[in-house]
Amino acid sequence: MTKLQVRAFLYQIGCFAILFTSFRYLVQEYTPLTGFYISLAAFVIGTVLSPKFQAVKTKDGEKLFMKWIFVKGIKEIN
């Protein structure tokens, strides 16, 4: 794995972890779900809402890109 692929993986895990933790708390506090279903709901919401990062080799070298449902199109990360 290249340096940018590792960075993309860490960004992906970090964003998911933040969203999962936040939504797990919100689901636990504001819904009647209990047990395993709290984590399952937070997992699904976190997976859908977290941004996707990918390292791509271009003719200018390897670059890091992000796609997110709240941002139109694909953005290059410097």
Distance bins in CASP14 RR format, pairs under 12 A and 6 or more apart:
PFRMAT RR
TARGET T0000
AUTHOR 0000-0000-0000
RMODE 2
METHOD distances of the structure
MODEL  1
1 7 0 0 0 0 1 0 0 0 0 0 0
1 8 0 0 0 0 1 0 0 0 0 0 0
1 9 1 0 0 1 0 0 0 0 0 0 0
1 10 0 0 0 0 0 1 0 0 0 0 0
1 55 0 0 0 0 1 0 0 0 0 0 0
1 62 0 0 0 0 0 1 0 0 0 0 0
2 8 0 0 0 0 1 0 0 0 0 0 0
2 9 0 0 0 0 0 1 0 0 0 0 0
2 54 0 0 0 0 0 1 0 0 0 0 0
2 55 1 0 0 1 0 0 0 0 0 0 0
2 56 0 0 0 0 0 1 0 0 0 0 0
2 57 0 0 0 0 1 0 0 0 0 0 0
2 61 0 0 0 0 0 1 0 0 0 0 0
2 62 1 0 0 1 0 0 0 0 0 0 0
2 63 0 0 0 0 0 1 0 0 0 0 0
2 64 0 0 0 0 0 1 0 0 0 0 0
3 9 0 0 0 0 0 1 0 0 0 0 0
3 10 0 0 0 0 0 1 0 0 0 0 0
3 55 0 0 0 0 1 0 0 0 0 0 0
3 62 0 0 0 0 1 0 0 0 0 0 0
3 64 0 0 0 0 1 0 0 0 0 0 0
4 10 0 0 0 0 0 1 0 0 0 0 0
4 11 0 0 0 0 0 1 0 0 0 0 0
4 53 0 0 0 0 1 0 0 0 0 0 0
4 54 0 0 0 0 1 0 0 0 0 0 0
4 55 1 1 0 0 0 0 0 0 0 0 0
4 56 0 0 0 0 1 0 0 0 0 0 0
4 57 0 0 0 0 1 0 0 0 0 0 0
4 58 0 0 0 0 0 1 0 0 0 0 0
4 61 0 0 0 0 1 0 0 0 0 0 0
4 62 1 0 1 0 0 0 0 0 0 0 0
4 63 1 0 0 1 0 0 0 0 0 0 0
4 64 1 0 1 0 0 0 0 0 0 0 0
4 65 0 0 0 0 1 0 0 0 0 0 0
4 76 0 0 0 0 0 1 0 0 0 0 0
4 77 0 0 0 0 1 0 0 0 0 0 0
4 78 0 0 0 0 0 1 0 0 0 0 0
5 11 0 0 0 0 0 1 0 0 0 0 0
5 12 0 0 0 0 0 1 0 0 0 0 0
5 53 0 0 0 0 1 0 0 0 0 0 0
5 54 0 0 0 0 1 0 0 0 0 0 0
5 55 1 0 1 0 0 0 0 0 0 0 0
5 56 0 0 0 0 1 0 0 0 0 0 0
5 57 0 0 0 0 0 1 0 0 0 0 0
5 62 0 0 0 0 1 0 0 0 0 0 0
5 63 0 0 0 0 0 1 0 0 0 0 0
5 64 0 0 0 0 1 0 0 0 0 0 0
5 65 0 0 0 0 0 1 0 0 0 0 0
6 12 0 0 0 0 0 1 0 0 0 0 0
6 13 0 0 0 0 0 1 0 0 0 0 0
6 53 0 0 0 0 0 1 0 0 0 0 0
6 55 0 0 0 0 1 0 0 0 0 0 0
6 62 0 0 0 0 0 1 0 0 0 0 0
6 64 0 0 0 0 0 1 0 0 0 0 0
7 13 0 0 0 0 0 1 0 0 0 0 0
7 14 0 0 0 0 0 1 0 0 0 0 0
7 53 1 0 0 1 0 0 0 0 0 0 0
7 54 0 0 0 0 0 1 0 0 0 0 0
7 55 1 0 0 1 0 0 0 0 0 0 0
7 62 0 0 0 0 0 1 0 0 0 0 0
7 63 0 0 0 0 0 1 0 0 0 0 0
7 64 1 0 0 1 0 0 0 0 0 0 0
7 65 0 0 0 0 0 1 0 0 0 0 0
7 66 0 0 0 0 0 1 0 0 0 0 0
7 77 0 0 0 0 1 0 0 0 0 0 0
7 78 0 0 0 0 0 1 0 0 0 0 0
8 14 0 0 0 0 0 1 0 0 0 0 0
8 15 0 0 0 0 0 1 0 0 0 0 0
8 51 0 0 0 0 0 1 0 0 0 0 0
8 52 0 0 0 0 1 0 0 0 0 0 0
8 53 1 1 0 0 0 0 0 0 0 0 0
8 54 1 0 1 0 0 0 0 0 0 0 0
8 55 1 0 1 0 0 0 0 0 0 0 0
8 56 0 0 0 0 1 0 0 0 0 0 0
8 62 0 0 0 0 0 1 0 0 0 0 0
8 63 0 0 0 0 0 1 0 0 0 0 0
8 64 1 0 1 0 0 0 0 0 0 0 0
8 65 0 0 0 0 1 0 0 0 0 0 0
8 66 0 0 0 0 1 0 0 0 0 0 0
8 67 0 0 0 0 0 1 0 0 0 0 0
8 77 0 0 0 0 1 0 0 0 0 0 0
9 15 0 0 0 0 0 1 0 0 0 0 0
9 16 0 0 0 0 0 1 0 0 0 0 0
9 52 0 0 0 0 0 1 0 0 0 0 0
9 53 1 0 0 1 0 0 0 0 0 0 0
9 54 0 0 0 0 1 0 0 0 0 0 0
9 55 0 0 0 0 1 0 0 0 0 0 0
9 64 0 0 0 0 0 1 0 0 0 0 0
10 16 0 0 0 0 0 1 0 0 0 0 0
10 17 0 0 0 0 0 1 0 0 0 0 0
10 53 0 0 0 0 1 0 0 0 0 0 0
10 55 0 0 0 0 0 1 0 0 0 0 0
10 64 0 0 0 0 0 1 0 0 0 0 0
11 17 0 0 0 0 0 1 0 0 0 0 0
11 18 0 0 0 0 0 1 0 0 0 0 0
11 50 0 0 0 0 1 0 0 0 0 0 0
11 51 1 0 0 1 0 0 0 0 0 0 0
11 52 0 0 0 0 1 0 0 0 0 0 0
11 53 1 0 1 0 0 0 0 0 0 0 0
11 54 0 0 0 0 1 0 0 0 0 0 0
11 55 0 0 0 0 0 1 0 0 0 0 0
11 64 0 0 0 0 1 0 0 0 0 0 0
11 65 0 0 0 0 0 1 0 0 0 0 0
11 66 1 0 0 1 0 0 0 0 0 0 0
11 68 0 0 0 0 0 1 0 0 0 0 0
11 77 1 0 0 1 0 0 0 0 0 0 0
12 18 0 0 0 0 0 1 0 0 0 0 0
12 19 0 0 0 0 0 1 0 0 0 0 0
12 46 0 0 0 0 0 1 0 0 0 0 0
12 47 0 0 0 0 0 1 0 0 0 0 0
12 50 1 0 0 1 0 0 0 0 0 0 0
12 51 1 0 0 1 0 0 0 0 0 0 0
12 52 1 0 0 1 0 0 0 0 0 0 0
12 53 1 0 1 0 0 0 0 0 0 0 0
12 54 0 0 0 0 1 0 0 0 0 0 0
12 55 0 0 0 0 0 1 0 0 0 0 0
12 64 0 0 0 0 0 1 0 0 0 0 0
12 65 0 0 0 0 0 1 0 0 0 0 0
12 66 0 0 0 0 1 0 0 0 0 0 0
12 67 0 0 0 0 0 1 0 0 0 0 0
12 68 0 0 0 0 0 1 0 0 0 0 0
12 77 0 0 0 0 0 1 0 0 0 0 0
13 19 0 0 0 0 0 1 0 0 0 0 0
13 20 0 0 0 0 0 1 0 0 0 0 0
13 50 0 0 0 0 1 0 0 0 0 0 0
13 51 0 0 0 0 0 1 0 0 0 0 0
13 53 0 0 0 0 1 0 0 0 0 0 0
14 20 0 0 0 0 1 0 0 0 0 0 0
14 21 0 0 0 0 1 0 0 0 0 0 0
14 22 0 0 0 0 0 1 0 0 0 0 0
14 46 0 0 0 0 0 1 0 0 0 0 0
14 50 0 0 0 0 1 0 0 0 0 0 0
14 51 0 0 0 0 0 1 0 0 0 0 0
14 53 0 0 0 0 1 0 0 0 0 0 0
15 21 0 0 0 0 0 1 0 0 0 0 0
15 22 0 0 0 0 0 1 0 0 0 0 0
15 46 0 0 0 0 1 0 0 0 0 0 0
15 47 0 0 0 0 0 1 0 0 0 0 0
15 49 0 0 0 0 1 0 0 0 0 0 0
15 50 1 0 1 0 0 0 0 0 0 0 0
15 51 1 0 1 0 0 0 0 0 0 0 0
15 52 0 0 0 0 1 0 0 0 0 0 0
15 53 1 0 0 1 0 0 0 0 0 0 0
15 66 0 0 0 0 1 0 0 0 0 0 0
15 67 0 0 0 0 0 1 0 0 0 0 0
15 68 0 0 0 0 1 0 0 0 0 0 0
15 70 0 0 0 0 0 1 0 0 0 0 0
16 22 0 0 0 0 0 1 0 0 0 0 0
16 23 0 0 0 0 0 1 0 0 0 0 0
16 24 0 0 0 0 0 1 0 0 0 0 0
16 42 0 0 0 0 0 1 0 0 0 0 0
16 43 0 0 0 0 1 0 0 0 0 0 0
16 44 0 0 0 0 0 1 0 0 0 0 0
16 45 0 0 0 0 0 1 0 0 0 0 0
16 46 1 0 0 1 0 0 0 0 0 0 0
16 47 1 0 0 1 0 0 0 0 0 0 0
16 48 0 0 0 0 0 1 0 0 0 0 0
16 49 0 0 0 0 1 0 0 0 0 0 0
16 50 1 0 1 0 0 0 0 0 0 0 0
16 51 0 0 0 0 1 0 0 0 0 0 0
16 52 0 0 0 0 0 1 0 0 0 0 0
16 53 0 0 0 0 0 1 0 0 0 0 0
17 23 0 0 0 0 0 1 0 0 0 0 0
17 24 0 0 0 0 0 1 0 0 0 0 0
17 42 0 0 0 0 0 1 0 0 0 0 0
17 43 0 0 0 0 0 1 0 0 0 0 0
17 46 0 0 0 0 1 0 0 0 0 0 0
17 47 0 0 0 0 0 1 0 0 0 0 0
17 50 0 0 0 0 1 0 0 0 0 0 0
18 24 0 0 0 0 0 1 0 0 0 0 0
18 25 0 0 0 0 0 1 0 0 0 0 0
18 42 0 0 0 0 0 1 0 0 0 0 0
18 46 0 0 0 0 1 0 0 0 0 0 0
18 49 0 0 0 0 0 1 0 0 0 0 0
18 50 0 0 0 0 1 0 0 0 0 0 0
18 51 0 0 0 0 0 1 0 0 0 0 0
19 25 0 0 0 0 0 1 0 0 0 0 0
19 26 0 0 0 0 0 1 0 0 0 0 0
19 27 0 0 0 0 0 1 0 0 0 0 0
19 42 0 0 0 0 1 0 0 0 0 0 0
19 43 0 0 0 0 1 0 0 0 0 0 0
19 44 0 0 0 0 0 1 0 0 0 0 0
19 45 1 0 0 1 0 0 0 0 0 0 0
19 46 1 0 1 0 0 0 0 0 0 0 0
19 47 0 0 0 0 1 0 0 0 0 0 0
19 48 0 0 0 0 1 0 0 0 0 0 0
19 49 1 0 1 0 0 0 0 0 0 0 0
19 50 1 0 1 0 0 0 0 0 0 0 0
19 51 0 0 0 0 1 0 0 0 0 0 0
19 68 0 0 0 0 0 1 0 0 0 0 0
19 70 0 0 0 0 0 1 0 0 0 0 0
20 26 0 0 0 0 0 1 0 0 0 0 0
20 27 0 0 0 0 0 1 0 0 0 0 0
20 38 0 0 0 0 0 1 0 0 0 0 0
20 39 0 0 0 0 1 0 0 0 0 0 0
20 40 0 0 0 0 0 1 0 0 0 0 0
20 41 0 0 0 0 0 1 0 0 0 0 0
20 42 1 0 1 0 0 0 0 0 0 0 0
20 43 1 0 0 1 0 0 0 0 0 0 0
20 44 0 0 0 0 1 0 0 0 0 0 0
20 45 0 0 0 0 1 0 0 0 0 0 0
20 46 1 0 1 0 0 0 0 0 0 0 0
20 47 0 0 0 0 1 0 0 0 0 0 0
20 48 0 0 0 0 0 1 0 0 0 0 0
20 49 0 0 0 0 1 0 0 0 0 0 0
20 50 0 0 0 0 1 0 0 0 0 0 0
21 27 0 0 0 0 0 1 0 0 0 0 0
21 28 0 0 0 0 0 1 0 0 0 0 0
21 38 0 0 0 0 0 1 0 0 0 0 0
21 39 0 0 0 0 0 1 0 0 0 0 0
21 42 1 0 0 1 0 0 0 0 0 0 0
21 43 0 0 0 0 0 1 0 0 0 0 0
21 45 0 0 0 0 0 1 0 0 0 0 0
21 46 0 0 0 0 1 0 0 0 0 0 0
21 50 0 0 0 0 0 1 0 0 0 0 0
22 28 0 0 0 0 0 1 0 0 0 0 0
22 29 0 0 0 0 0 1 0 0 0 0 0
22 42 0 0 0 0 1 0 0 0 0 0 0
22 45 0 0 0 0 1 0 0 0 0 0 0
22 46 0 0 0 0 1 0 0 0 0 0 0
22 49 0 0 0 0 1 0 0 0 0 0 0
22 50 0 0 0 0 0 1 0 0 0 0 0
23 29 0 0 0 0 0 1 0 0 0 0 0
23 30 0 0 0 0 0 1 0 0 0 0 0
23 31 0 0 0 0 0 1 0 0 0 0 0
23 33 0 0 0 0 0 1 0 0 0 0 0
23 38 0 0 0 0 1 0 0 0 0 0 0
23 39 0 0 0 0 1 0 0 0 0 0 0
23 40 0 0 0 0 0 1 0 0 0 0 0
23 41 1 0 0 1 0 0 0 0 0 0 0
23 42 1 0 1 0 0 0 0 0 0 0 0
23 43 0 0 0 0 1 0 0 0 0 0 0
23 44 0 0 0 0 1 0 0 0 0 0 0
23 45 1 0 1 0 0 0 0 0 0 0 0
23 46 1 0 1 0 0 0 0 0 0 0 0
23 47 0 0 0 0 0 1 0 0 0 0 0
23 48 0 0 0 0 0 1 0 0 0 0 0
23 49 0 0 0 0 1 0 0 0 0 0 0
23 50 0 0 0 0 0 1 0 0 0 0 0
24 30 0 0 0 0 0 1 0 0 0 0 0
24 31 0 0 0 0 0 1 0 0 0 0 0
24 33 0 0 0 0 0 1 0 0 0 0 0
24 35 0 0 0 0 0 1 0 0 0 0 0
24 36 0 0 0 0 0 1 0 0 0 0 0
24 37 0 0 0 0 0 1 0 0 0 0 0
24 38 1 0 0 1 0 0 0 0 0 0 0
24 39 1 0 0 1 0 0 0 0 0 0 0
24 40 0 0 0 0 0 1 0 0 0 0 0
24 41 0 0 0 0 1 0 0 0 0 0 0
24 42 1 1 0 0 0 0 0 0 0 0 0
24 43 0 0 0 0 1 0 0 0 0 0 0
24 44 0 0 0 0 0 1 0 0 0 0 0
24 45 0 0 0 0 1 0 0 0 0 0 0
24 46 0 0 0 0 1 0 0 0 0 0 0
25 31 0 0 0 0 0 1 0 0 0 0 0
25 38 0 0 0 0 1 0 0 0 0 0 0
25 39 0 0 0 0 0 1 0 0 0 0 0
25 41 0 0 0 0 0 1 0 0 0 0 0
25 42 0 0 0 0 1 0 0 0 0 0 0
25 45 0 0 0 0 0 1 0 0 0 0 0
26 33 0 0 0 0 0 1 0 0 0 0 0
26 38 0 0 0 0 1 0 0 0 0 0 0
26 41 0 0 0 0 1 0 0 0 0 0 0
26 42 0 0 0 0 1 0 0 0 0 0 0
26 45 0 0 0 0 1 0 0 0 0 0 0
26 46 0 0 0 0 0 1 0 0 0 0 0
27 33 1 0 0 1 0 0 0 0 0 0 0
27 34 0 0 0 0 0 1 0 0 0 0 0
27 35 0 0 0 0 0 1 0 0 0 0 0
27 36 0 0 0 0 0 1 0 0 0 0 0
27 37 0 0 0 0 1 0 0 0 0 0 0
27 38 1 0 1 0 0 0 0 0 0 0 0
27 39 0 0 0 0 1 0 0 0 0 0 0
27 40 0 0 0 0 1 0 0 0 0 0 0
27 41 1 0 1 0 0 0 0 0 0 0 0
27 42 1 0 1 0 0 0 0 0 0 0 0
27 43 0 0 0 0 0 1 0 0 0 0 0
27 44 0 0 0 0 0 1 0 0 0 0 0
27 45 1 0 0 1 0 0 0 0 0 0 0
27 46 0 0 0 0 0 1 0 0 0 0 0
28 34 0 0 0 0 1 0 0 0 0 0 0
28 35 0 0 0 0 1 0 0 0 0 0 0
28 37 0 0 0 0 0 1 0 0 0 0 0
28 38 1 0 1 0 0 0 0 0 0 0 0
28 39 0 0 0 0 1 0 0 0 0 0 0
28 41 0 0 0 0 1 0 0 0 0 0 0
28 42 0 0 0 0 1 0 0 0 0 0 0
29 38 0 0 0 0 1 0 0 0 0 0 0
29 42 0 0 0 0 0 1 0 0 0 0 0
30 38 0 0 0 0 0 1 0 0 0 0 0
30 41 0 0 0 0 0 1 0 0 0 0 0
30 42 0 0 0 0 0 1 0 0 0 0 0
31 37 0 0 0 0 1 0 0 0 0 0 0
31 38 1 0 0 1 0 0 0 0 0 0 0
31 40 0 0 0 0 0 1 0 0 0 0 0
31 41 1 0 0 1 0 0 0 0 0 0 0
31 42 0 0 0 0 0 1 0 0 0 0 0
31 45 0 0 0 0 0 1 0 0 0 0 0
32 38 0 0 0 0 0 1 0 0 0 0 0
32 41 0 0 0 0 0 1 0 0 0 0 0
33 39 0 0 0 0 1 0 0 0 0 0 0
33 40 0 0 0 0 1 0 0 0 0 0 0
33 41 1 0 0 1 0 0 0 0 0 0 0
33 42 0 0 0 0 1 0 0 0 0 0 0
33 44 0 0 0 0 0 1 0 0 0 0 0
33 45 0 0 0 0 0 1 0 0 0 0 0
34 40 0 0 0 0 0 1 0 0 0 0 0
34 41 0 0 0 0 0 1 0 0 0 0 0
35 41 0 0 0 0 0 1 0 0 0 0 0
35 42 0 0 0 0 0 1 0 0 0 0 0
36 42 0 0 0 0 0 1 0 0 0 0 0
36 43 0 0 0 0 0 1 0 0 0 0 0
37 43 0 0 0 0 0 1 0 0 0 0 0
37 44 0 0 0 0 0 1 0 0 0 0 0
38 44 0 0 0 0 0 1 0 0 0 0 0
38 45 0 0 0 0 0 1 0 0 0 0 0
39 45 0 0 0 0 0 1 0 0 0 0 0
39 46 0 0 0 0 0 1 0 0 0 0 0
40 46 0 0 0 0 0 1 0 0 0 0 0
40 47 0 0 0 0 0 1 0 0 0 0 0
41 47 0 0 0 0 0 1 0 0 0 0 0
41 48 0 0 0 0 0 1 0 0 0 0 0
42 48 0 0 0 0 0 1 0 0 0 0 0
42 49 0 0 0 0 0 1 0 0 0 0 0
42 50 0 0 0 0 0 1 0 0 0 0 0
43 49 0 0 0 0 0 1 0 0 0 0 0
43 50 0 0 0 0 0 1 0 0 0 0 0
44 50 0 0 0 0 0 1 0 0 0 0 0
46 52 0 0 0 0 0 1 0 0 0 0 0
46 69 0 0 0 0 0 1 0 0 0 0 0
47 69 0 0 0 0 0 1 0 0 0 0 0
48 68 0 0 0 0 0 1 0 0 0 0 0
48 69 1 0 0 1 0 0 0 0 0 0 0
48 70 0 0 0 0 0 1 0 0 0 0 0
49 68 0 0 0 0 1 0 0 0 0 0 0
49 69 1 0 0 1 0 0 0 0 0 0 0
49 70 0 0 0 0 1 0 0 0 0 0 0
50 66 0 0 0 0 0 1 0 0 0 0 0
50 67 0 0 0 0 0 1 0 0 0 0 0
50 68 0 0 0 0 1 0 0 0 0 0 0
50 69 0 0 0 0 1 0 0 0 0 0 0
50 70 0 0 0 0 0 1 0 0 0 0 0
51 64 0 0 0 0 0 1 0 0 0 0 0
51 65 0 0 0 0 0 1 0 0 0 0 0
51 66 1 0 1 0 0 0 0 0 0 0 0
51 67 1 0 0 1 0 0 0 0 0 0 0
51 68 1 1 0 0 0 0 0 0 0 0 0
51 69 0 0 0 0 1 0 0 0 0 0 0
51 70 0 0 0 0 1 0 0 0 0 0 0
51 71 1 0 0 1 0 0 0 0 0 0 0
51 73 0 0 0 0 0 1 0 0 0 0 0
51 74 0 0 0 0 0 1 0 0 0 0 0
51 75 0 0 0 0 1 0 0 0 0 0 0
51 77 0 0 0 0 1 0 0 0 0 0 0
52 64 0 0 0 0 0 1 0 0 0 0 0
52 65 0 0 0 0 1 0 0 0 0 0 0
52 66 1 0 0 1 0 0 0 0 0 0 0
52 67 1 0 1 0 0 0 0 0 0 0 0
52 68 1 0 0 1 0 0 0 0 0 0 0
52 69 0 0 0 0 1 0 0 0 0 0 0
52 71 0 0 0 0 0 1 0 0 0 0 0
52 73 0 0 0 0 0 1 0 0 0 0 0
52 74 0 0 0 0 1 0 0 0 0 0 0
52 75 0 0 0 0 0 1 0 0 0 0 0
52 77 0 0 0 0 0 1 0 0 0 0 0
53 63 0 0 0 0 0 1 0 0 0 0 0
53 64 1 0 0 1 0 0 0 0 0 0 0
53 65 1 0 0 1 0 0 0 0 0 0 0
53 66 1 0 1 0 0 0 0 0 0 0 0
53 67 0 0 0 0 1 0 0 0 0 0 0
53 68 0 0 0 0 1 0 0 0 0 0 0
53 74 0 0 0 0 0 1 0 0 0 0 0
53 75 0 0 0 0 0 1 0 0 0 0 0
53 76 0 0 0 0 0 1 0 0 0 0 0
53 77 1 0 0 1 0 0 0 0 0 0 0
54 62 0 0 0 0 0 1 0 0 0 0 0
54 63 0 0 0 0 1 0 0 0 0 0 0
54 64 1 0 0 1 0 0 0 0 0 0 0
54 65 1 0 1 0 0 0 0 0 0 0 0
54 66 1 0 0 1 0 0 0 0 0 0 0
54 67 1 0 0 1 0 0 0 0 0 0 0
54 74 0 0 0 0 1 0 0 0 0 0 0
54 75 0 0 0 0 0 1 0 0 0 0 0
54 76 0 0 0 0 0 1 0 0 0 0 0
54 77 0 0 0 0 1 0 0 0 0 0 0
55 61 0 0 0 0 0 1 0 0 0 0 0
55 62 1 0 1 0 0 0 0 0 0 0 0
55 63 1 0 0 1 0 0 0 0 0 0 0
55 64 1 0 1 0 0 0 0 0 0 0 0
55 65 1 0 0 1 0 0 0 0 0 0 0
55 66 0 0 0 0 0 1 0 0 0 0 0
55 76 0 0 0 0 0 1 0 0 0 0 0
55 77 0 0 0 0 1 0 0 0 0 0 0
56 62 1 0 0 1 0 0 0 0 0 0 0
56 63 1 0 1 0 0 0 0 0 0 0 0
56 64 1 0 0 1 0 0 0 0 0 0 0
56 65 1 0 1 0 0 0 0 0 0 0 0
56 66 0 0 0 0 0 1 0 0 0 0 0
56 67 0 0 0 0 0 1 0 0 0 0 0
56 74 0 0 0 0 1 0 0 0 0 0 0
56 76 0 0 0 0 1 0 0 0 0 0 0
56 77 0 0 0 0 0 1 0 0 0 0 0
57 63 0 0 0 0 1 0 0 0 0 0 0
57 64 0 0 0 0 0 1 0 0 0 0 0
57 65 0 0 0 0 0 1 0 0 0 0 0
58 64 0 0 0 0 0 1 0 0 0 0 0
58 65 0 0 0 0 1 0 0 0 0 0 0
58 76 0 0 0 0 1 0 0 0 0 0 0
60 76 0 0 0 0 0 1 0 0 0 0 0
61 76 0 0 0 0 0 1 0 0 0 0 0
62 76 0 0 0 0 0 1 0 0 0 0 0
62 77 0 0 0 0 0 1 0 0 0 0 0
63 74 0 0 0 0 0 1 0 0 0 0 0
63 75 0 0 0 0 0 1 0 0 0 0 0
63 76 1 0 1 0 0 0 0 0 0 0 0
63 77 1 0 0 1 0 0 0 0 0 0 0
63 78 0 0 0 0 1 0 0 0 0 0 0
64 74 0 0 0 0 0 1 0 0 0 0 0
64 75 0 0 0 0 1 0 0 0 0 0 0
64 76 1 0 0 1 0 0 0 0 0 0 0
64 77 1 0 1 0 0 0 0 0 0 0 0
64 78 1 0 0 1 0 0 0 0 0 0 0
65 71 0 0 0 0 0 1 0 0 0 0 0
65 73 0 0 0 0 1 0 0 0 0 0 0
65 74 1 0 1 0 0 0 0 0 0 0 0
65 75 1 0 0 1 0 0 0 0 0 0 0
65 76 1 0 1 0 0 0 0 0 0 0 0
65 77 1 0 0 1 0 0 0 0 0 0 0
65 78 0 0 0 0 0 1 0 0 0 0 0
66 73 0 0 0 0 1 0 0 0 0 0 0
66 74 1 0 0 1 0 0 0 0 0 0 0
66 75 1 0 1 0 0 0 0 0 0 0 0
66 76 1 0 0 1 0 0 0 0 0 0 0
66 77 1 0 1 0 0 0 0 0 0 0 0
66 78 0 0 0 0 0 1 0 0 0 0 0
67 73 1 0 0 1 0 0 0 0 0 0 0
67 74 1 0 1 0 0 0 0 0 0 0 0
67 75 1 0 0 1 0 0 0 0 0 0 0
67 76 0 0 0 0 0 1 0 0 0 0 0
67 77 0 0 0 0 0 1 0 0 0 0 0
68 74 0 0 0 0 1 0 0 0 0 0 0
68 75 1 0 0 1 0 0 0 0 0 0 0
68 77 0 0 0 0 0 1 0 0 0 0 0
71 77 0 0 0 0 0 1 0 0 0 0 0
END
